[in-house]
Each structure stands twice: as structure tokens, then as C-alpha cells.
Amino acid sequence: MAREKNYGNPQLENKLRDRYYYVDDTKPEFLANVEKIGRTIAHMCYQCGTCTGSCPSAPRSSYRIRLFVRRAVLGLEEEALTDPDLWLCTTCYSCTDRCPRDIAPTDIIMAMRNLAFKWDIIPRNFLQTVQLIYKSGHGVPNNDVNRAARERLGLPRDPPTTHAYPEFIPGIQKILDHYKLKENADRMLAEEGK
Amino acid sequence: MAEKKEARIGVFLCHCGTNIAGSINIKEVQDYARTLPGVVVSDEYQYMCSTPGQGKIVDAIKEHNLTGIVVAACSPRLHEPTFRVASKVGGINPFRFEMANIREQNSWVHMHDKEGATAKAKDAVRIAVAKASLLEDLFPKSVPVEKAAIVVGAGVAGIQASLDLANAGIPTYLVEKTPTIGGRMSQLDKTFPTLDCSQCILTPKMVDVGRNENIILKTYTEVEKVEGYIGNFEITLRKKARGVMTPEEAEAKGIVGGGCNGCGDCSGVCPVIKGNEFEFAMAPRKAIFIHHPQVVPNIYTVDFESCIKCGLCVEACGDKKAIDLEMEDSFEKIKVGTAILATGYELFPIEKKAEWGYNRFENVITGLEFERLICASGPTGGHLVRPSDGQTPKKVGFVLCAGSRDNTGIGKPYCSRFCCMYSLKHAHQIIEKIPGVKAYLFYMDIRSFGKMYEEFYYRIQDEGAKFIRGRVANILEDPKSRNLMVFAEDTLLQRPVNIELDLVVLASAVQPSPEADTVRKLFGVSKSADGWMLEAHPKLNPCGTTTAGVFLAGVCQGPKDIPDTVAQAEGAASAASIPIHVGKVELEPYFAQCMEEKCAGCGMCVNLCPYSALALVEKEGKKVMQVTEAKCKGCGTCGGFCPGGAIHMQHFTTPQIVAQIDAFLLGGEQ
């Protein structure tokens, strides 16, 4: 079937693009990879929507976790990994708590994020978080407002983490270096800046 | 014991279409069988169970003067009776037939290993031939069948089964643990899809039960002990202390014209107030009570757990002298030929699914509570109200698959089968009764598969019920208004929804009654993985069980609606009446036999026998063991234990079993 319509106009071409689901477009190995990385039974989903109904992100965004599970089941790799909604999960695990089929939808999302990272698809704030962890050991480092609040509560200004024990930061850096996380984050942010 | 003669065995291999021949080389096994000692003919056929297949056995017996038959085919549970008959027709004793299972235990499990499966089939045939060479003539024992039946549980299943048995002329004991018959169906307001009033169609049957002279009704009674076997069950019933005598019981005690007439004077003066279980504690009852006005029998019951024995009821009863506050449980032994179990269901404790707030939020109720609230004879006279404030709800939600189709371990993995339809019916009932009401059904699939069910779905949709295709994620309560926020995804709209409702009805999953397990074990009936009682065959024997003479009816075997329950009850009644009408049953002759010359009379076996089938008797000046064959199940406990080897287990003799083991381990060498 002709998928290119050749209107000679990119806008029209996009608007009237072929929206059929073709089996040829699917990648069965996508489901296998998601299940292997996520260690969960995505293929057992019966699309009841308990996950989306439980999701704190769904009422305030276009993120629909049920659709991502569906894409996993159908092997729609590109559609799933290039959808920016993939990054709107807060990993609260409410869906995993309530799924009647005992699937862990959160872990499906985490698996897809892993796969997307291999394609260099990752929002910049996640990359910046990597840089912050590399630098301080914290995704959200302590700041003066927090320090003041901690003092008021009779706590030490810095928590007993890498903030109080900076000698452990090199260990964290070693882990991030091992997985080339920092290296890739730096590279992608630099490319974006160009 | 039959005299020894040279074994002449015929081996017959079944292809079972490709079921067996697809993964086993039949020709190879056939040729192999010819080499086995004692085998004089080895044959094969597409379907051994067919008439030509059986004909091969009959002809071979005559032509080759066979002494034993081996058929290698399916499980003996399927076709052992078939081939025994064929052996008999051929002119040899049917117990000279031995079956080798090369389908269920071979070709089906080794589908992709033809070589291995063929080797295993050879082993199975060799073992069977070794046993067949030593088989003896045996004669089944025929025992008379008691012309009576027992039905356990008096819901609609038990009622229907009892009526059928009784109308077929069989005296039937109908045993019910609660004080009245009627079961779950008597709690329902209307029934789908016809919208008949449930009580209106059930009470005539309940009254029939009370009047039928072939039905011996035993309410407030439980099965205590079951002994015996098909045709001759001896059952001990525990008649729980009811505290109130029927007119018959009173008369037996010499109180002429006394006994309970259901007047209710006692209940009027009783000072103790408790929740009425029939109304799910939404209405009160006294410590001396009937559950509702249409009880059968119309006899009051004392709840001794809450009775304070003040004696006011005894005074109020007066000359009828029906009340005995010192009454104790009594026991009765009955003898029946067959039994039907109809122990029904209860709701899954849906509060375990904490996200829906049952027991936390007053306005979240179950489907059965809804039935009582919408029922004209219920606690509110049929006016549906919110439990929190007694107001009429204007927006009502129905949560389908509440706890059903749930694989989390908290909930039930199966479909409870009648919730879709009763939720549709609930929506209809509120639309009919409350002007301007809105009904929301949260569903995953609407399973409307029965006769006129899909049409019913169409009708309710046409009446204006809103269907939201999504399972409810959670429910929150507004602490002020006590309204409920129902969260779900409308999966068709692909948007999360948050609907504020006045009342939410959970179509809770169902599970077996709490007593079902006890009853099941007493009658030796298995359960399936989902907890319901196990039928003998899911398709071809749905009423029978693996215990001969015990049958199942209704939801105790798995969730089913009223039409299916009644149909199964009639099936069970028909099945249970067959042995009674035939008047005798044949017991397989796998009895233990005492070889008196070897028996030392030690009596160890007598105490070991789980069926009380053995006794020591005095014979020619010495003590020997004696078997009551009708009680012996051939379990082999005594035979395995006997220190003197004096017990002969028919059809499973020591030489036969040793020959089988040798045939397997020595590969046919002697």
C-alpha cells in the first residue's frame, strides 16, 4: 500500500499522513526487551485503565501509561521511545500497587527510558541531574533555604550524605563513569548547545 | 483364585487419530510387543474405542484363545470400562484387561520427542503385558442402594434438586445450616433478564419443599460425619440447638397442641437486639427470631450466643411451650444412597481491596446490600437510600469486576459470571425508581452471554445508563458531604475521569461458602485450583465428582447465575437418582482377601483400616481376619502392612506388582 501520498507539501503530507497500524512496522523484540529489562509481564495487560486512573500525572498531562503498555505489547518501539510523554512518569508506583494483572507498569516505563537512552533520547533536565549527582552525590543538592529549615528543626545543616561526607563522592563518580553516564550526558548537552 | 494356565496376551495399540500416532511410532511399538513373553497377537487401529476397534479385541480373543488383553491408548479413566466390556463380549473375564496409558502420560507430554515417546510407550506396554500375564478372574460385588438421597444446602440449587428427587419418588433429606431455606436467591429483589421478583418465583418452590411428603427438611442442621460408599452412605447430622420446638417435636414430648406456630409473640418481648444477617445487619432482629416473613419452616430460632435467658419469651409463648432455653445440639444418623452438595457462595471480603473503601466509606456498598436496599421487603421498604444520611441517591456508580479477574493474590483470578448482568439490572432498577437518577457502570467487558442477556444490555443502555470502559482505580470520600470521588480512566476517551457520586455499588467477586470446605472433605470431594468443588469432568460430567454417588449443584462448583444453577441442579438430581432407581451398584472387586492359613490373627490390620472394613473372627479354633467386602476400598493399607503376608490384594497382588517392576527395571528379562 502506498504510504507516501506525494502531495508536494510537507504540512499537508504530515496532516494527511497514513495512520494505519502495519504489522511490518512493529518490532516483537521491543516487547521482549521491555519485559527483560523491566522484569514484568507487559504482555498480560488487559487494558483496564487502572494504571492511568491511578496516575497523578495523567490528570495534568497527556501522559497515558496504559498507552505505553499497549505500545510495548504491539512492539511499537519508535512510537513509544520518541514520545516525550515517556518522561512524565513520577515513578510513584500507584499503578504497580493497583494493577489487577500484577504487572509493574512503572517498571515498563523505566525499561523504555533505558532503551530510549540508547537512542540518545533523554530530556535535558535528566542529563543535568546526572551532572549534579556526579558533582555532589545528589540529584537535588542541599541549598540555603533547606539548611535554614534544618537548623530550625534542630538538625545539622547538612544531612549525613555526601554533603557531610564528601569523601564518598569519588565512589559515586566511579559508578557513573563505569556506565559512561556522565560522559554521555556531557556529550548530549554539548551537542544540544551547538 | 483362578487356576494357573499359560498366559496368551493380545496387545492392541491405538493411534487416537494423530493424538498418539503423531508422536509415537505405532508400528515400532507393535513389532516390539510381539517379542514380549506371552504375547501371541499384536495389532493396531486408528481408534481402538470405535466399534471396529473393539471388534478387533473380540475377534482376537476367540481366534487366539487369549487369556489377557492389553490396550495401549488413553487414560483408563476414559476407556477402561469400554475395553472391559469388549473383553467380556469376547468371552474372557473383564478383569483380565489391562490398560497402558500412552496418551495423557506420554504422547501429549512428549509431543516433540518421537524417539523418547516411542521408547516410553514400549516400556508402558511391557509393564502392562507383565501384569496382564498374571491377572485373575474377578467378580464385581453388587450391593443394594438405599432408596433415599441427601441434599446439602437449601438455596435454589438444593431446593430444585430436592424437588426433582422427591418428585421422582425418592425420599430426600434436605439439610440446611441456617434456620430457613431459600439461600442467596431469597435475598435478591429481582432477577435478570426477565425482572421477575426473586421471592415471587422462589417462594412457591420453598412452600413445595415444606409440603412435599418425600422431602425431610432439616434446617439449622449440619453434616457431622459421612461413612460408607455409594448406595450406602451413613451420615450423621448435627441438629443445632434451636431453642424452639416444632409442633411435631412438641407432640413427641407430650405437649398436645403445642410447638411453634410462628406467631412471633416471643420476639416481641425479647429484649436483645442484634443485626439481622439476612439484611446484612441493616435491620435488627431479636435473640429469638425469624430472618424474614417468608421463612420455611416458619419456626423461630434462639441465637444462644446473644440470648440472656431472661425467660420472657418462654412466658410469652405460654401453653404452646415451644421454647426450651436449655436445648442442646442433637445427633441423628441417616442412611442414603446418593448425595448432592449445593453449598453455594458468599461474597469475597471486598474491604481487602482497600482502594475502593468498603467499610471505610459508608456510601460504598456491595451488590447484595443493594439488593436488600432496593427490595420492597427489605429494611427500607424498597426505597434506595444512602447509608450515611438516608437520602435518595441521584448519582450512583457500579464497579464491575470488583475483586474478580484479579491476579494480585488479593482478589479472585476468575470471572464471577453474574456481576455484569446484575449490575445492568441494578442500573435499571434505580432508573425505574428514582426520577432523574444517573447510573454509571465502570466496566472492562460486559459479559452478556446468556439467552436474552445481550438484549437486556441493549435495553439498559437505551434507558440511559452511562457505560465507562475502565476499571475503577480508587475511590475517595468527601468527609463533609460523604459523596464519593470515583477515579478511573475512560479508556475509550483515553482520559482519566473523576466522577462525584452519591452511592457506589461494588459488584464483589464471589467465593465458596465458609463451610464448603468442611462438607467437601467429609464427602471426599476435591477442589479445583480456584477453590470451587471439582467436577468429575468439566465438560462431560459437570455434576459428578470423583467420589461415586456424590454430585454437585449450583455455585459450589463455580460461579453461575440462576438459570445455570437450576439446570445443573436438575442434572445432579437426575444423576443422583439413577443408582437409586437401578437399585444396586456394582463395586469393583479390588477387595483385600485373607489367606487364613497364613493369618496369625494379630489384628494389626484391623486398626489400620481407614474404612473399618476388617474384623477378627474365630474360625476353626483360631483367630483370623475377615473382610467386609462392601466396605473395602482396596486401598492396600492392610496388605502392605501384614507382617505375615497373609493379605491378598485382588487385582493388585504382590506377584503382579513385582512383575511390573521387574518388567520395567529388567527390560523384560526374567
Interface residues (C-beta under 8 A of the other chain):
Chain A: M44 Y46 Q47 C48 G49 T50 C51 T52 G53 S54 C55 A58 P59 R64 R66 L67 S94 R98 C99 P100 R101 D102
Chain B: E355 C401 R405 D406 N407 T408 G409 G411 M444 R469 G470 R471 V472 A473 N474 F487 A488 E489 D490 T491 Q494 R495 P496 V497 N498
